[in-house]
């Protein structure tokens, strides 16, 4: 008895399905009856000793990268993809939330070291003479960045090219203030030959 091609395909599909289900069933059965993995205590992982300062420096780098990404995304969007500096409302809202959340996250992370009073004289050239501590300058720089990016977003929505360009410049400067305030207060001195020595802000990581 000859089987039609259509019927043959149906039968083949059914056989393949049965074989697949059988293989799956066997696999499931073997899993069901296999012994459970041991749930013994996890091996103790000893942290590196004396790394408190390094952890604080890594945190400072994370803070820099945290604000650098959203703000540069905003600036690049205005300079490269916007129509004469203008962005659609949904993009403005998106950038506003990203920048605000990034600045808020850095603020909430809090400084590792307590705020210390500023010094009036440099300590062998290693301390920067300022009227504020590292933590004070960091907080002021974050506030300034929020103010300048808010002004940029407002200019994108309502102002002309000249005002937008000025707002972008001020936002770049404000971002540099944040990066420098964190760098001087929390990162190690660079050791690349030819680079000048970086002074330290009072109240930062020694």
N, C-alpha and C positions, 0 to 999 in steps of 0.2 A: 504494500500500500504506500503510495507516494504521498508525501506531506507537502502541502503548499509552502511556498517560500515564507509567507507571512506567518504561518503557523510555526514553521521551523524557527524563525527568529524569536517568536514568543517562548517557545520551549527552551531555546538556548539561553534566553534572558532569565527564565525561571531557574534553570539549572545553575547558572552563574550566581544568581541571587542566593540559592540554597547553599552553594559551596561557600560563598562569602559569609553568609550568616553562620554556617557551621564553624568556619574558622574563627569568626568573632566570638561565637559562643564558647568555643574551646579556650580562647584567650581569656575571656571573662571568667570562666570556671577556674582556670589556673591562677588568675589573680585572686579570686575569692578564697581559694584554698591555700594560697601561699602564706607563709608566716609573716606577721607584721614586722616591720623594721624595728630594730631596737630603739627605745626611747630613753637611753641612758643620758646622764648629764653631759651637756656640751663641754668640750674641752676648754679649759681656762685660757683666755687670751690676755697676756700681760701687755699693758700699754708701754710705750717707750717712756723712759724716765726723763724727768726734767724738760718737759716740752710745753710748759705753760706759755712761755713767750712765743714759741712757734705757733701754737694754737691761736693766740691773739693776732699774730701777723697773718695767718691764713684767713682769719675772720675779717681782717682789714681788706685783704684782697677780694674776698667775697662781697664786701660792701661796695668796693669800687666797681666790680663787674655788675653788681645788682642795679646800680643807677646808670652805668655807662650804656648798657644795651637799650633800654627803653628811650632814653633821651637821644642817643644817636640815631635810633630808628625814626624818631620824630623829625629830627633835623634832616636826615637823608631823604625822608619822604617829601619834605617841603622843598628841598633843593633839587631833587632828581625826578620825582614823579608828579609833583603838583602842577597844576595849570596856572602859571604865573604866580606861584606861591599859594594858590588856593587848594584846599582839600575839601572833599564832601563831608557833610555833617557826621556821618557814621564813622569816618576815619578820624575826625577830630575827637569824637567821643572815645574811640578806642585808644588813641594815643594819650588822652587825658587820664583815663583809668590806669593805663600801664605805668605812666610816669608817677602818678600819685601813689599807686600801690608800691612801687619800687622805693620811693623816698620814705614812705611810711614803714616799710619793712626794715630799712636801715636805721630809722629812728628807734623802732621798737627793739632792735637787737641790743641797743645800749652799749656804752663803752666798757671795755674790759677793766680799765684802770679808773679809780676815782678821780674827779676833777681836782687839779692842784693849782694853787695860785701861780700867776706868771712871775717870771724872774726879771729883775731890772738890769742884770749884767749877764753876758754869755758865760757859760761854764767851759773854759778852754776852747771856745769856738764851737762847742757841740750843741749849745742851747740857743734857740732863737729868741731874741728880745722882742716880746709882744706885750700887749695889754690884756691878753686872754690866754686861757689854757688851751690845750689841744682839744679837749672835749667841748669847750665853749665855741671854738672856731669851727669844729665839725658841725655842731648844731646850727650855727649861724650860716654856714655854707649850704646846708640842706634846706634851710628856710629860704635862702636866696635863690637856690635852684628851683624850688617850687614856685616862687614868685615870678621868676623870669620865664619859666616854661608856660605858666598860666597866661602871661602876657603874650607869649608867642602864639599860643592857641587862639587867643582872642583876636590877635592881628590877622591870623590866617582866615578867620571867619568874617572879618569886617573891614580890614584895612587894605591899603594898596601895596605894591611891591617894595617901595622904599621903607615903609614901616615894618614890613615882614622881614626884610633883610636885616634891619636894625635889631629886631627882636631875636632873630636867629643868632646874630653876633653876641648879644647879651646872654643868650642861653648857653652858648659855647663857653663864654667866660665864666658863667656860674657853674657849669659842669667842671671846668678846670679848677675852680675854687674848692669844690668838693673833693676832687681827686687829690689835690695838693694838701688839703687839710688832713685827709686820712693818711697820705703818704708820710708827711712830716711827723704825724703823731703816732704812727703804728708800724711802719715797715723798717727793715734793717737798712743800714747804709749800703749803697751799691759799691762793688769792688772792681768794676771795669776800669782799667787804666785809661786816664784821660778825662773821666767824668769828675766834675767838682764834688766836693764833700757836701752832703745834704745836712743842714742843721736840724736839730730836734726841737719840737715844741714842748714846752713845760706841760706836765700832766700826761704825756704820751708814754709809750713803751720805752724803757731805757735801752 
